[in-house]
Amino acid sequence: MKSIVHNPFAFTPLPVTIITSFVYVALIVSLLVVHHTVPQAPKNLAGTNLTEAWLDLQTLSNGFHPFNSRRNDYIRDWLLTRITAIVTENGVSSALYPSSSGTLENVYPSSESAPVVIFSDNVSNVSFEFDKRGNAPVPSVYFEGTNIIVYIRGSEDDPDDWFLTDKKPTGKGGVLVNAHYDSVSIGFGATDDGVGIISVLQLIKYFSSKGQQPKKGIVALLNNGEEDYLNGALAFGVHPISKFPHIFLNLEGAGAGGRATLFRSTDTEVTKFYQNSKYPFGAVVSGDAFKRGIIRSETDYSIFTKEYGMRGLDVAFMEPRARYHTSQDDTRHTSKASLYHMLSAALSTMQGLTSDTSTTFEGKGPEKGKVASGKGSTGVWFDLFGSAMAVFRLQTLFALSVTLLVVAPLLLTIIGAILYKVDKLYLFSSYKHHHHAEGDDSVPTRGWRGVFRWPVSFTFATAAVVGLAFLVSDVNPYILSSSQYSVWSMMISAWVFVAWFCTRTADYFRPTAFQRAYNLLWAFLVGWLILIVSTVFERNPGLASSYLTVFYFACIFLATTIAFLEQFSLPRKSAYADEMEGIMSAEHPIERSRPGSIASARLMAPSEEEDVPDNNPEAGEGNDEPTETTSLLRGGGPRTFKKSHTSPQRPAAEDDDSPEAKHQRQVYGLEQPWSHALPSSLWLLEFLVLAPFPLIILGQVSLLATTATNQTLADGNSPLFLYIGIAILSVLLFAPLGPFLHRYTYHIPLFLMLVFAGTTIYNLTAFPFSANNRLKLYFVQEVDLDSGINTVSLTGIDPKTGPFLNDAIASLPSSAGQTPSCTPSKRRRDLTECSWHGLPPRVVPNTHPDVPPEIGYAHWLTFNASRAADGAPSARFQVSGLETRACKILFNRPISDFTVAGADEHSRFRKVSEHGASELRWWSRTWEKELDVTVRWDAGDGEEGDGMDGRVVCLWSDANESGVIPALDEARRFAPTWVAIANAGQGLVEGSKAFLV
């Protein structure tokens, strides 16, 4: 205990346990606080009005407003009114074009170079193929856009109204900021994408204010139809002003609150402007996850980059996923702080982008249909505690990786060679051959002791957490949805306890002063091999997430270098052998007189086979007479496991100033005698170099990944994949403790053992969902308008893996006495759809409320299908539905082309996949409009013939009024509190009729 008082940072149990635990706890708590709290919103943000913004958000999210709803029209009119009012309040002249008919050229008269131009775009129509992946036929889409576009003219923009002519814009291009104002059918859209829309309104307010005109012009796009097939962003490509912006900022919502995260970025150069945000948040790992298809959802970002060739940023909310696309995506479950976080980031980013007048975002020879935005460099970016962001090129990371691969092993080899040259390389050394007058001897150094200790301990500890991943994913796979930190606690406590127990036990029986050094060497070797792989992936396919590997290895390398350098403090092995010989000669002259006696006599600490405690019951403090088996440099062995390394049994007297006594007091426990010369506090530098930074960068990614994916199990994601991921991350986060665990006291490990026991029991037995962490079940009602049969379906987790779907259906009164039919879902991959006869919908009002809705089914959808007069493989469809503006035609054989009458379409996109279209979907801007479309297909042969059959379907998506869809009302009212009802597709109700031509 006196040694601790003399040096509070010595490598002894108490300082090691307290310091390392404090650092880990402090950093983990800090990461959790940053991750789960949002910076408090100030009373105001210069140039904006947060109070006004919050009131606007409440108005916007005061009802469901999908594209196919009457409230969507109300929101559009309200937005136009708000934009006009904002510009008017700022005292800036503007031009408003309420386009409703005709072509682009004759509905946009001259704006007379107004500082602000507002386009109410009701003329942009677009046709496209939805999905280019795979070899199967995919849907084709026809969409009539209703976007709102606001152009804020920049001081360096072309003063002419080039967008009203065939001219191309001159200058260096503008900046697009985008958000979508439609919501899903059963979601209020407060964060998806209400906060984005309100942020755009406040950006219009800021940049249209006097004195705030940007240098580069701004195109503010409030698009409609994102929730369907990213329709609004595609319709924007038809508008002439889409040729103007070269860079963009997309504001989205993939969660329901918290901090707005930088999801992805096209390049380093554009990311540096987001770096100026006061509270930047995000990591390039999420961008790589999108690129590799790990994240399957898409945003308008993909349209702007792939179709238009722009460069830009995707900023979105990403948690909690359980509220995303549900009725809990409302202002009650978000906050003004979240609004401020996205708005402040958007404002600072736009200030930077619009002020940049360099040629960074200019290029030559763009692909057809794309802007000349130039080519940026792949970037690496990550935030630090939500207060700063590191941004640099992947090329820089690659150079650092190659440098580490070469320099790190070379430097350690050089240091090792120098140690060997100066006779101080105790690592990998068992004996020191010693020459003296009586002959040659070998003095044991025991430098090899503990060399395989860490691989064994690491393997056992890692196997334990991987085994837990398999256990939980098999017994209670969905507990992660509601109890992510219980799972994390189980994994971490299990790994730390097992690793401590293994290293502590080994250290008790075979103590060594090189535990840290060998641990770091093994970490260095494994890290170097992993770095080789990550360096290859940095080059191709450009994996920027490898920064985690590079910085992790760099920390290991620095700590290992310190461990090597500290060996210079050791005595030369020859001097150590001389010292041992001198002590032996003085203490045992008879033994020393025999040749070879140093190697044969038991004058030093016990050999590797003799490192056992002295259990002589007669031994005591008064027994000072040494025997032949007494260690020269230490007292008797430890008495108990608990106190075996606290101090030697018989420490040298404090007033004994002899060299031997001083050395004895400096040697810890029963470690090698030469270890007295090692610096007692250098371990702290090794720890601070090794642990904190990897914990910070990896901890942030771990939290992001967990909160973004833990509630996606309801979408069919593999539970085992997520649990294995948490197990691996737990190991990586706490592996830096490995070199120091053998010095831990038993208190914290035993506490962690209790934590492990409690969390394991909970994780295996607790119900996985709750009112705050609900299970999503996806609703749709299908009506055969020919027969009058209707079925209600809920889609969710396969009943074979849990009773949740069946329990939810059983709670609904209409399902009583029925056995649901369950099949793999065609709408939601990896999920199961269960159907039963449900309550009839009333989406189309009957002439009298007492008339059963089934009576009017035939009138909901009318169509005429006629084959081409010349017998060619084509047909004309004329389709209309009551109280809807969204329909589709399902074909039992793929079509090769289609033409919509009077669509005034533009050929910017391919309409039909090379493998054909399995269905044609359309959204009209006009209610109950008849669509006149001609489809063509390849002629068949044999029994197949050249005819076509299928079904015509119309969709109803408006759930704002109670009683319109009774089956949905029933599901929302009677489903358990742990269930969230979401929409399975674009329509809540789908009515269909068969056709044959």
C-alpha positions, -999 to 999 in steps of 0.1 A, spaced: 0 0 0 29 23 7 41 20 -29 7 33 -41 10 63 -17 45 69 -31 33 66 -67 -4 68 -73 1 59 -109 21 27 -104 12 -4 -123 -5 -19 -93 -41 -31 -89 -57 0 -73 -44 27 -97 -50 4 -127 -86 -5 -117 -96 31 -108 -79 49 -137 -89 26 -166 -125 22 -152 -129 59 -148 -117 66 -184 -140 40 -199 -170 51 -178 -164 88 -185 -161 82 -223 -190 58 -226 -213 82 -206 -202 111 -227 -210 92 -259 -244 81 -247 -252 117 -236 -242 131 -270 -261 103 -288 -294 105 -270 -296 142 -263 -301 171 -287 -285 205 -282 -310 229 -266 -326 252 -291 -318 289 -285 -346 315 -284 -337 323 -320 -313 315 -348 -301 346 -366 -322 353 -397 -348 327 -388 -377 323 -364 -378 290 -345 -412 298 -329 -427 304 -363 -410 272 -375 -424 251 -347 -460 264 -353 -456 257 -390 -445 221 -382 -476 216 -361 -498 228 -389 -480 206 -415 -482 175 -394 -518 179 -382 -530 150 -403 -519 123 -427 -510 138 -461 -499 112 -486 -499 121 -523 -532 103 -527 -552 123 -501 -572 154 -501 -551 168 -473 -521 167 -495 -537 193 -517 -544 214 -486 -508 212 -475 -496 222 -510 -519 253 -510 -508 262 -475 -471 259 -485 -476 283 -514 -493 307 -491 -465 305 -465 -438 310 -491 -455 340 -506 -460 355 -471 -424 349 -461 -411 367 -492 -436 395 -488 -426 400 -452 -390 403 -463 -399 431 -486 -384 414 -517 -402 414 -550 -411 380 -564 -428 363 -593 -453 335 -587 -463 312 -616 -494 291 -608 -489 267 -637 -519 246 -644 -520 239 -681 -500 241 -713 -463 236 -719 -434 250 -698 -427 277 -723 -461 293 -724 -470 290 -687 -439 308 -673 -440 344 -685 -410 367 -679 -401 371 -642 -383 404 -651 -353 392 -631 -371 391 -598 -349 382 -568 -373 353 -559 -392 332 -584 -419 308 -572 -430 279 -595 -462 261 -587 -453 232 -610 -484 215 -623 -471 206 -658 -441 183 -652 -449 147 -661 -425 119 -661 -424 82 -669 -396 58 -657 -387 23 -647 -387 19 -610 -359 -5 -603 -329 -14 -625 -316 -42 -603 -319 -79 -612 -331 -96 -644 -368 -98 -636 -395 -74 -650 -400 -44 -627 -428 -18 -624 -430 12 -647 -444 45 -634 -462 75 -649 -463 105 -626 -478 139 -628 -458 162 -606 -471 189 -582 -438 202 -569 -432 237 -555 -399 253 -566 -385 285 -553 -355 301 -571 -336 327 -551 -313 345 -575 -277 347 -566 -257 379 -569 -234 362 -595 -261 344 -614 -271 351 -649 -296 381 -647 -316 368 -676 -345 344 -672 -327 316 -691 -351 290 -676 -379 303 -698 -359 297 -729 -339 269 -745 -307 285 -732 -285 267 -707 -276 285 -675 -242 303 -674 -220 307 -644 -208 281 -619 -242 265 -611 -264 269 -581 -273 250 -549 -304 228 -545 -320 223 -511 -347 196 -511 -374 181 -489 -407 163 -496 -440 175 -482 -460 142 -486 -462 117 -458 -470 80 -456 -507 70 -454 -507 64 -416 -480 88 -406 -482 125 -396 -448 131 -412 -434 154 -385 -399 143 -391 -404 125 -424 -402 150 -438 -420 179 -419 -388 192 -402 -371 191 -436 -399 211 -452 -400 237 -424 -362 240 -425 -365 248 -463 -391 275 -455 -367 291 -429 -339 289 -455 -361 308 -479 -368 333 -452 -331 338 -444 -317 340 -480 -345 362 -493 -339 387 -465 -323 420 -474 -286 418 -471 -285 380 -472 -286 374 -510 -264 344 -518 -236 346 -543 -247 314 -560 -284 310 -566 -305 287 -545 -332 263 -558 -355 253 -530 -375 222 -540 -405 211 -520 -413 179 -538 -444 157 -537 -445 120 -540 -412 109 -524 -429 82 -503 -441 63 -533 -413 58 -558 -392 90 -553 -416 105 -579 -413 141 -570 -375 142 -574 -379 125 -608 -405 150 -619 -381 178 -609 -358 166 -637 -384 177 -663 -384 213 -651 -359 235 -669 -344 249 -637 -332 214 -628 -302 222 -652 -290 250 -629 -279 234 -596 -246 215 -594 -247 207 -557 -275 199 -533 -285 194 -497 -312 168 -492 -331 169 -459 -349 137 -449 -363 116 -421 -355 79 -416 -363 80 -379 -385 102 -358 -364 126 -339 -331 130 -321 -301 145 -340 -301 150 -378 -274 128 -391 -252 132 -421 -262 99 -438 -240 101 -469 -220 124 -491 -208 123 -526 -173 136 -519 -148 153 -496 -152 188 -510 -189 191 -504 -187 175 -470 -163 202 -458 -192 227 -459 -212 205 -435 -181 204 -413 -189 241 -404 -221 231 -386 -222 239 -350 -232 204 -340 -221 181 -368 -232 144 -364 -226 113 -384 -200 90 -399 -190 78 -433 -199 42 -422 -236 50 -430 -227 61 -465 -207 29 -471 -237 9 -458 -259 25 -485 -233 18 -512 -230 -19 -502 -268 -24 -500 -268 -30 -463 -293 -2 -459 -320 -10 -484 -341 21 -483 -335 51 -506 -340 89 -505 -341 116 -532 -303 117 -528 -300 88 -552 -320 106 -579 -299 138 -576 -266 119 -578 -274 90 -602 -298 107 -626 -288 143 -626 -250 141 -618 -251 165 -589 -228 164 -559 -242 168 -524 -252 157 -489 -280 136 -474 -290 147 -439 -317 128 -421 -331 118 -387 -324 81 -380 -340 72 -347 -361 58 -332 -370 35 -361 -401 22 -343 -419 55 -347 -407 60 -383 -437 58 -408 -462 54 -380 -488 76 -362 -461 85 -336 -441 105 -362 -457 136 -348 -447 168 -329 -455 151 -296 -426 127 -301 -401 151 -316 -389 184 -302 -380 220 -311 -344 210 -303 -345 184 -332 -359 211 -355 -331 235 -345 -304 208 -350 -315 201 -386 -321 238 -394 -288 251 -379 -269 224 -399 -288 232 -431 -282 270 -427 -245 268 -420 -240 243 -449 -260 264 -473 -241 295 -463 -209 278 -472 -221 262 -504 -236 294 -518 -205 315 -509 -181 292 -527 -173 307 -561 -144 285 -570 -144 260 -598 -146 231 -574 -181 221 -586 -176 227 -623 -167 201 -649 -166 194 -686 -183 169 -708 -210 156 -685 -231 125 -694 -263 131 -713 -290 145 -690 -265 154 -663 -250 186 -651 -213 195 -654 -206 194 -616 -171 180 -619 -157 150 -600 -149 151 -563 -127 129 -542 -140 101 -521 -142 114 -485 -137 101 -450 -157 119 -423 -168 113 -387 -179 136 -358 -163 139 -324 -188 141 -296 -213 160 -319 -192 191 -317 -166 188 -344 -161 168 -376 -130 153 -392 -131 154 -430 -103 143 -453 -98 124 -485 -98 86 -488 -65 90 -507 -50 105 -476 -63 75 -455 -48 52 -481 -14 69 -479 -16 66 -441 -25 29 -443 4 21 -466 28 41 -444 17 22 -413 20 -11 -431 56 -4 -439 68 19 -411 52 1 -381 68 -33 -384 100 -18 -396 103 5 -366 95 -22 -341 121 -44 -359 147 -17 -356 139 -11 -319 141 -48 -313 174 -50 -331 188 -22 -310 176 -39 -278 193 -70 -289 225 -51 -298 226 -35 -263 218 -68 -247 184 -57 -233 160 -78 -254 143 -98 -226 113 -105 -249 115 -140 -263 145 -148 -240 145 -178 -217 181 -178 -205 212 -156 -206 244 -176 -212 270 -164 -187 308 -170 -188 329 -169 -156 361 -183 -142 346 -216 -130 327 -222 -163 297 -213 -184 262 -211 -169 227 -201 -181 208 -177 -159 170 -179 -164 153 -147 -176 119 -162 -183 112 -136 -210 90 -161 -229 66 -164 -200 31 -154 -210 37 -152 -247 5 -172 -256 -16 -160 -226 -35 -133 -244 -45 -153 -276 -60 -180 -253 -78 -155 -231 -90 -135 -260 -103 -166 -277 -122 -178 -247 -138 -144 -240 -147 -138 -277 -162 -173 -279 -183 -165 -249 -200 -135 -265 -204 -151 -299 -221 -180 -281 -244 -155 -264 -253 -140 -298 -264 -174 -310 -282 -181 -278 -302 -149 -277 -310 -150 -314 -324 -185 -310 -343 -180 -277 -356 -144 -278 -344 -129 -311 -364 -96 -309 -354 -84 -275 -329 -60 -292 -359 -40 -304 -367 -26 -270 -337 -35 -249 -306 -27 -269 -285 -16 -239 -294 -48 -220 -279 -67 -249 -249 -45 -249 -244 -49 -211 -246 -86 -214 -220 -88 -241 -196 -64 -225 -198 -78 -190 -194 -113 -203 -163 -105 -224 -146 -84 -197 -152 -110 -170 -140 -140 -190 -110 -121 -202 -101 -110 -167 -106 -144 -152 -84 -160 -178 -56 -135 -175 -58 -132 -138 -57 -169 -133 -27 -173 -156 -9 -144 -138 -15 -161 -104 2 -193 -114 28 -179 -138 33 -141 -132 52 -122 -158 62 -85 -163 56 -89 -200 19 -94 -199 13 -59 -214 41 -62 -240 30 -96 -253 -7 -85 -254 2 -55 -275 24 -76 -298 -4 -100 -305 -28 -70 -311 -2 -55 -334 2 -87 -354 -35 -92 -359 -42 -55 -365 -14 -54 -391 -30 -83 -410 -64 -67 -409 -49 -34 -420 -36 -52 -451 -71 -62 -460 -87 -28 -453 -60 -11 -474 -69 -32 -503 -106 -23 -499 -97 14 -496 -83 12 -531 -111 -9 -545 -140 -6 -540 -131 26 -520 -142 16 -485 -140 48 -465 -152 30 -433 -117 15 -430 -107 46 -411 -118 27 -380 -92 0 -387 -64 25 -396 -68 46 -364 -73 16 -342 -41 0 -355 -22 33 -353 -31 34 -315 -20 -2 -311 13 6 -329 20 36 -307 13 17 -275 35 -13 -287 63 11 -295 62 25 -260 62 -11 -246 94 -17 -267 110 15 -257 105 9 -220 128 -21 -222 157 2 -226 153 9 -188 162 -28 -181 197 -38 -172 218 -55 -197 212 -92 -195 249 -98 -189 248 -73 -160 217 -91 -147 235 -124 -149 265 -109 -131 242 -96 -104 227 -130 -100 261 -146 -98 273 -121 -72 243 -126 -50 247 -164 -54 284 -162 -45 277 -142 -14 247 -163 -2 257 -198 -13 295 -201 -15 294 -239 -13 270 -242 -42 288 -216 -63 321 -236 -59 307 -263 -82 308 -257 -119 275 -251 -135 259 -243 -102 240 -212 -114 220 -233 -137 214 -261 -113 211 -245 -79 177 -232 -67 191 -198 -58 167 -176 -77 129 -173 -79 111 -206 -86 114 -220 -120 85 -222 -144 76 -256 -128 81 -242 -93 61 -210 -94 39 -221 -65 31 -205 -32 51 -215 -1 25 -232 20 47 -239 49 24 -233 79 54 -225 101 66 -197 79 60 -163 94 73 -128 97 99 -139 122 113 -166 100 141 -146 84 166 -173 79 169 -181 42 170 -216 29 181 -231 -4 146 -227 -17 142 -190 -7 140 -165 -34 169 -141 -32 150 -110 -44 116 -116 -28 99 -131 2 77 -162 3 49 -168 -22 13 -155 -20 -11 -170 5 -44 -165 -12 -57 -159 -48 -73 -126 -37 -40 -111 -24 -15 -130 -44 -3 -99 -63 -10 -72 -38 25 -75 -25 52 -101 -18 47 -121 13 80 -109 29 88 -75 16 122 -60 22 124 -38 52 117 -1 44 149 9 61 171 -15 42 189 5 16 209 -23 0 205 -27 -38 189 -61 -33 163 -47 -9 155 -18 -32 151 -42 -61 129 -64 -41 106 -36 -32 103 -26 -69 95 -61 -82 58 -67 -83 47 -100 -67 65 -130 -81 74 -114 -115 109 -117 -130 136 -102 -108 148 -79 -136 114 -62 -138 124 -39 -109 140 -16 -135 108 -11 -156 92 23 -153 62 19 -129 40 45 -145 46 42 -182 16 18 -185 -6 49 -181 8 65 -212 3 32 -231 -33 30 -219 -41 66 -229 -26 61 -263 -43 27 -268 -78 30 -255 -96 64 -256 -95 73 -293 -106 39 -306 -133 39 -279 -146 73 -291 -147 66 -329 -158 30 -326 -183 38 -298 -200 65 -319 -203 41 -348 -216 14 -325 -243 36 -312 -253 48 -346 -254 13 -360 -274 -1 -331 -301 27 -330 -304 26 -367 -309 -12 -370 -322 -26 -336 -358 -19 -346 -354 -31 -382 -359 -67 -371 -397 -61 -378 -387 -55 -414 -373 -90 -417 -336 -83 -410 -316 -112 -396 -314 -111 -358 -283 -132 -357 -265 -108 -380 -272 -79 -356 -262 -99 -324 -230 -111 -340 -223 -75 -349 -228 -63 -313 -206 -91 -301 -178 -81 -324 -181 -45 -315 -181 -53 -278 -148 -71 -283 -132 -43 -303 -144 -17 -278 -129 -34 -247 -99 -52 -262 -77 -22 -253 -83 -32 -217 -66 -65 -223 -30 -55 -215 -42 -42 -181 -69 -66 -170 -45 -89 -151 -39 -61 -127 -76 -55 -119 -89 -61 -85 -117 -87 -82 -144 -61 -74 -153 -48 -108 -151 -82 -126 -173 -98 -100 -198 -69 -103 -198 -74 -141 -204 -111 -135 -236 -102 -117 -245 -78 -145 -240 -105 -170 -262 -130 -150 -290 -104 -146 -290 -92 -182 -288 -127 -196 -318 -138 -177 -337 -107 -188 -327 -109 -224 -338 -145 -226 -371 -141 -209 -384 -105 -213 -412 -96 -238 -394 -79 -267 -418 -51 -275 -434 -22 -255 -456 9 -260 -425 30 -266 -408 3 -288 -436 -11 -309 -436 -39 -334 -446 -27 -369 -474 -46 -386 -482 -36 -422 -519 -31 -431 -536 -34 -465 -572 -43 -475 -578 -58 -509 -613 -58 -525 -622 -79 -556 -647 -54 -572 -660 -82 -595 -670 -106 -567 -673 -83 -537 -648 -104 -517 -626 -83 -494 -596 -95 -474 -577 -76 -447 -540 -84 -443 -514 -77 -417 -478 -83 -426 -451 -89 -400 -426 -113 -385 -431 -150 -395 -453 -166 -368 -428 -195 -367 -403 -172 -350 -428 -156 -326 -465 -154 -319 -467 -117 -323 -485 -115 -357 -511 -141 -346 -516 -125 -313 -523 -91 -329 -548 -106 -354 -565 -125 -326 -571 -92 -307 -592 -79 -336 -630 -85 -333 -635 -91 -370 -610 -120 -370 -630 -140 -344 -639 -174 -356 -616 -172 -386 -583 -189 -393 -560 -164 -411 -542 -175 -442 -505 -168 -440 -481 -168 -469 -447 -151 -477 -454 -114 -484 -450 -101 -519 -449 -65 -507 -424 -69 -478 -394 -91 -483 -386 -117 -456 -420 -111 -439 -452 -130 -437 -487 -118 -447 -517 -131 -429 -552 -124 -444 -588 -129 -433 -622 -116 -443 -625 -81 -429 -649 -52 -425 -659 -37 -458 -643 -3 -466 -662 29 -474 -636 48 -493 -662 57 -519 -694 71 -503 -727 54 -513 -758 75 -521 -773 65 -488 -754 57 -455 -776 27 -449 -767 11 -482 -740 -16 -477 -708 -6 -493 -706 -38 -513 -735 -26 -534 -714 1 -549 -682 -18 -555 -687 -21 -592 -687 17 -596 -655 24 -577 -633 16 -607 -643 17 -643 -621 8 -673 -622 -1 -709 -596 -24 -724 -595 -29 -762 -571 -48 -784 -555 -31 -813 -577 -33 -844 -549 -48 -865 -544 -76 -840 -509 -63 -830 -498 -72 -795 -509 -40 -780 -540 -27 -761 -556 6 -751 -567 10 -715 -590 38 -703 -591 37 -665 -606 59 -638 -615 55 -601 -637 74 -578 -621 94 -549 -586 85 -560 -558 96 -583 -536 65 -581 -541 33 -600 -521 5 -616 -524 -23 -641 -509 -57 -633 -499 -78 -663 -495 -115 -663 -468 -111 -689 -444 -82 -691 -450 -53 -714 -423 -38 -735 -435 -2 -739 -464 22 -731 -477 56 -741 -499 79 -720 -522 100 -741 -517 138 -736 -489 133 -712 -464 156 -728 -437 133 -715 -400 139 -717 -376 112 -726 -350 119 -699 -355 85 -683 -361 50 -697 -397 41 -693 -395 3 -694 -368 -21 -682 -350 -42 -708 -367 -72 -691 -401 -56 -695 -426 -42 -670 -447 -64 -647 -470 -35 -639 -477 1 -648 -485 25 -619 -496 60 -622 -503 90 -600 -524 119 -614 -525 154 -601 -562 155 -608 -588 135 -588 -609 109 -606 -590 116 -639 -593 90 -666 -560 77 -678 -557 67 -714 -527 45 -720 -516 22 -748 -494 -7 -738 -473 -30 -761 -458 -64 -755 -439 -90 -774 -460 -115 -793 -461 -150 -778 -461 -184 -795 -476 -218 -789 -502 -222 -761 -493 -188 -746 -507 -169 -777 -503 -132 -781 -531 -120 -757 -528 -102 -724 -546 -106 -691 -542 -93 -656 -560 -69 -632 -567 -32 -631 -563 -18 -596 -571 15 -579 -557 27 -546 -572 46 -517 -548 61 -492 -567 87 -471 -572 76 -435 -578 110 -420 -616 104 -415 -627 77 -391 -651 52 -405 -638 53 -441 -617 22 -436 -633 4 -406 -608 -25 -408 -579 0 -403 -598 18 -375 -603 -16 -358 -566 -25 -361 -555 8 -346 -581 6 -318 -579 -30 -307 -543 -41 -315 -521 -45 -285 -502 -14 -272 -470 -29 -284 -482 -29 -320 -478 0 -345 -499 -2 -376 -482 10 -408 -491 8 -444 -479 -22 -464 -478 -3 -498 -489 28 -515 -526 21 -509 -544 13 -477 -573 -2 -498 -568 -17 -532 -598 -25 -554 -593 -45 -585 -611 -59 -616 -598 -86 -640 -592 -79 -677 -585 -100 -708 -576 -87 -742 
